[in-house]
Amino acid sequence: TGKPIFLLFDPVHNYKNIYNNFQTKKLFQCPHQGSIITANFNHIVELFFMEEKMTLKKAHKLTKTCLNPTNIEKVSVKHANAVIHHSTKDALIFYSALKPEWKGTGEFLSIILNMWDTMNVKNKTKGYHKRNQNMNAIFSADDWKLENLEIFGKFIETWEMSHNPGLSKETFLALKQTTASIILCAKYLLNELGFNYVLLGNLQSDAIESRFGWMRQMAGSNYFISCRQALESDK
């Protein structure tokens, strides 16, 4: 029909892949604004053990499981959320006064969080509730949050071309493709289809995964459901 198709890799999977790459490879070196940011996963491990016996913790989301997950546990997004979290980022930057090498890891988490805060918005008032402007809905094709996503896309492209220690080839590709497509999709919805606002968090596979999860429960908590069971659950 001549209408455009926007091909996305699921943003949630991209987010988990960043965490899994970071947890596995340990060291990233990212070109950013004329300098190199060095992020080390071991800094987050050191932060956890430093605060482990404290009554009040700045990085309160960190657990031993998210620092050393099994292959099955890597599938869960909650472990990525614990590591790539505002509390973890803030703690790294706070303690960088004592351990200057931690600052780069905090800055890397900040770049990822700015992208994720914008891409994971599923209701119009989230930004007000969380007091975070990055979590507001997209109201215009000229919205500064879309410009930030374009900057993030260029950051990923520059990082890949630098051949510095970083993400896997597949994760680089998925991030570049999704970031570019989601920006074009948002602009198309606003300019061509006349949407009042766009919630980028709805451009994820969470809804269909939730539906299949419900079908599995209807089939007796069986992961490998048949076509017949899916149709009966739907009825």
C-alpha positions as CSV (number, residue, x, y, z in Angstrom):
1,T,0.0,0.0,0.0
2,G,3.0,2.3,0.0
3,K,3.0,2.7,3.8
4,P,6.4,2.5,5.6
5,I,7.3,-0.5,7.8
6,F,9.5,0.2,10.8
7,L,11.7,-2.8,11.7
8,L,12.7,-2.9,15.4
9,F,14.6,-5.3,17.6
10,D,12.8,-5.4,20.9
11,P,14.2,-2.5,23.0
12,V,13.9,-4.6,26.2
13,H,16.1,-7.3,24.6
14,N,18.6,-4.6,23.5
15,Y,18.7,-3.4,27.1
16,K,19.3,-6.9,28.5
17,N,22.0,-7.5,25.9
18,I,23.9,-4.3,27.0
19,Y,23.8,-5.7,30.6
20,N,24.8,-9.2,29.5
21,N,27.7,-7.9,27.3
22,F,28.9,-5.7,30.2
23,Q,28.7,-8.5,32.8
24,T,30.5,-10.9,30.5
25,K,33.2,-8.7,28.9
26,K,33.8,-6.6,32.1
27,L,35.6,-3.7,30.3
28,F,34.2,-1.1,27.9
29,Q,36.0,1.8,26.3
30,C,33.6,4.3,24.7
31,P,34.5,7.4,22.6
32,H,32.3,10.2,23.9
33,Q,32.6,13.9,23.3
34,G,36.2,13.8,22.3
35,S,37.4,11.6,25.2
36,I,37.3,7.9,26.1
37,I,35.0,6.7,28.8
38,T,36.3,3.6,30.5
39,A,33.6,1.5,32.2
40,N,34.5,-1.6,34.3
41,F,31.9,-4.0,35.6
42,N,34.2,-4.9,38.5
43,H,33.7,-1.4,39.8
44,I,30.0,-2.3,40.4
45,V,31.1,-5.5,42.1
46,E,33.4,-3.6,44.4
47,L,30.6,-1.1,45.1
48,F,28.3,-3.9,46.1
49,F,30.8,-5.5,48.6
50,M,31.7,-2.1,50.0
51,E,28.1,-1.4,50.9
52,E,27.1,-5.0,51.7
53,K,27.1,-4.6,55.5
54,M,26.0,-1.0,55.5
55,T,22.5,-0.3,57.0
56,L,21.8,2.4,54.4
57,K,23.0,1.7,50.9
58,K,23.2,4.1,48.0
59,A,23.3,1.2,45.4
60,H,20.4,-0.6,47.1
61,K,19.3,-2.5,44.0
62,L,22.5,-4.6,43.6
63,T,22.4,-8.3,44.6
64,K,24.9,-11.1,44.2
65,T,22.6,-12.7,41.6
66,C,22.6,-9.7,39.3
67,L,26.5,-9.5,39.5
68,N,27.0,-13.2,38.7
69,P,23.8,-14.5,37.0
70,T,23.3,-18.0,35.6
71,N,22.4,-18.4,31.9
72,I,18.7,-18.6,32.7
73,E,18.9,-15.6,35.1
74,K,20.4,-13.5,32.3
75,V,17.0,-13.7,30.6
76,S,15.3,-11.8,33.4
77,V,15.2,-8.0,32.9
78,K,15.2,-7.3,36.7
79,H,18.9,-8.1,36.9
80,A,19.7,-5.6,34.2
81,N,17.5,-3.1,36.0
82,A,19.4,-3.6,39.2
83,V,22.8,-2.9,37.6
84,I,21.7,-0.2,35.1
85,H,19.8,1.8,37.6
86,H,19.9,5.4,38.8
87,S,20.9,4.4,42.3
88,T,23.9,2.4,41.0
89,K,24.9,5.3,38.7
90,D,24.6,7.9,41.5
91,A,26.5,5.7,44.0
92,L,29.4,5.2,41.5
93,I,29.6,9.0,40.9
94,F,29.3,9.8,44.6
95,Y,32.1,7.4,45.6
96,S,34.3,8.5,42.7
97,A,35.6,11.3,45.1
98,L,37.4,8.4,46.9
99,K,37.8,6.1,43.9
100,P,38.2,8.3,40.7
101,E,38.3,5.3,38.4
102,W,34.6,4.7,39.2
103,K,33.5,7.9,37.5
104,G,33.8,6.5,34.0
105,T,31.5,3.5,34.9
106,G,29.0,6.0,36.3
107,E,29.1,8.1,33.2
108,F,28.6,5.0,31.0
109,L,25.5,3.9,33.0
110,S,24.2,7.5,32.7
111,I,24.3,7.4,28.9
112,I,22.5,4.0,28.8
113,L,19.9,5.3,31.3
114,N,19.1,8.4,29.3
115,M,18.3,6.2,26.3
116,W,16.3,3.7,28.3
117,D,14.3,6.3,30.3
118,T,13.0,7.7,27.0
119,M,12.4,4.3,25.3
120,N,10.5,2.7,28.3
121,V,7.6,5.1,28.7
122,K,4.2,3.5,28.7
123,N,2.0,6.2,30.2
124,K,1.7,9.9,29.7
125,T,2.3,10.9,33.4
126,K,5.4,8.7,34.1
127,G,7.7,11.7,33.9
128,Y,5.8,13.7,36.5
129,H,5.5,10.7,38.9
130,K,9.2,9.9,38.6
131,R,10.3,13.6,38.4
132,N,12.4,12.8,35.3
133,Q,11.9,14.8,32.1
134,N,13.4,11.9,30.0
135,M,10.3,9.9,30.9
136,N,7.8,12.3,29.4
137,A,5.8,11.3,26.3
138,I,6.9,12.5,22.9
139,F,4.6,15.4,21.9
140,S,6.4,16.7,18.8
141,A,8.6,15.5,16.0
142,D,11.1,18.2,17.1
143,D,11.1,16.9,20.7
144,W,14.5,17.2,22.4
145,K,14.2,13.5,23.6
146,L,14.2,12.3,20.0
147,E,17.3,14.5,19.4
148,N,18.9,12.7,22.4
149,L,18.1,9.3,20.9
150,E,19.8,10.5,17.6
151,I,22.9,11.5,19.7
152,F,22.8,8.0,21.3
153,G,22.6,6.4,17.9
154,K,25.7,8.3,16.8
155,F,27.4,7.4,20.0
156,I,26.8,3.7,19.3
157,E,28.0,4.0,15.7
158,T,31.2,5.9,16.7
159,W,31.9,3.3,19.4
160,E,31.6,0.4,17.0
161,M,33.8,2.1,14.4
162,S,36.5,2.8,17.0
163,H,37.0,-1.0,17.6
164,N,37.6,-0.3,21.3
165,P,36.5,-3.0,23.8
166,G,32.7,-2.9,23.6
167,L,29.5,-4.7,22.7
168,S,29.1,-7.7,20.4
169,K,28.7,-7.2,16.7
170,E,25.0,-8.3,16.9
171,T,24.2,-6.0,19.8
172,F,25.8,-3.0,18.0
173,L,23.6,-3.8,14.9
174,A,20.4,-4.2,17.0
175,L,21.0,-0.9,18.9
176,K,21.7,1.1,15.7
177,Q,18.7,-0.4,13.9
178,T,16.2,0.1,16.7
179,T,17.3,3.6,17.6
180,A,17.1,4.8,14.0
181,S,13.7,3.1,13.4
182,I,12.0,4.1,16.6
183,I,12.8,7.8,15.9
184,L,11.4,7.6,12.4
185,C,8.4,5.7,13.6
186,A,7.6,8.3,16.3
187,K,7.9,11.1,13.7
188,Y,5.6,9.2,11.3
189,L,3.0,8.7,14.0
190,L,3.0,12.4,14.9
191,N,3.3,14.0,11.5
192,E,1.5,11.6,9.2
193,L,-1.1,9.9,11.4
194,G,-1.8,12.9,13.6
195,F,-1.1,11.3,17.0
196,N,-1.2,13.8,19.9
197,Y,1.7,12.1,21.6
198,V,3.8,8.9,21.3
199,L,4.7,6.4,24.1
200,L,7.8,4.6,23.0
201,G,7.4,2.0,25.7
202,N,4.4,0.6,23.7
203,L,6.8,-0.3,20.8
204,Q,7.9,-3.4,22.6
205,S,7.1,-7.1,22.6
206,D,6.0,-7.1,26.3
207,A,2.3,-7.2,25.4
208,I,2.6,-10.3,23.2
209,E,4.9,-12.0,25.6
210,S,2.4,-11.4,28.4
211,R,-0.3,-12.9,26.3
212,F,1.7,-16.1,25.6
213,G,2.6,-16.2,29.3
214,W,-1.1,-16.2,30.1
215,M,-1.8,-18.9,27.5
216,R,1.0,-21.1,29.1
217,Q,-0.7,-20.7,32.5
218,M,-4.0,-21.7,31.0
219,A,-2.3,-24.8,29.6
220,G,-1.2,-26.0,33.1
221,S,2.0,-23.9,33.4
222,N,3.4,-25.7,30.4
223,Y,6.1,-23.8,28.5
224,F,5.8,-25.8,25.3
225,I,2.1,-25.3,24.4
226,S,0.6,-26.7,21.2
227,C,-1.4,-24.7,18.6
228,R,-4.6,-26.4,19.9
229,Q,-3.9,-25.3,23.5
230,A,-3.3,-21.7,22.3
231,L,-6.6,-21.7,20.4
232,E,-8.5,-23.2,23.4
233,S,-6.9,-20.6,25.7
234,D,-8.0,-17.8,23.4
235,K,-11.6,-19.1,23.4
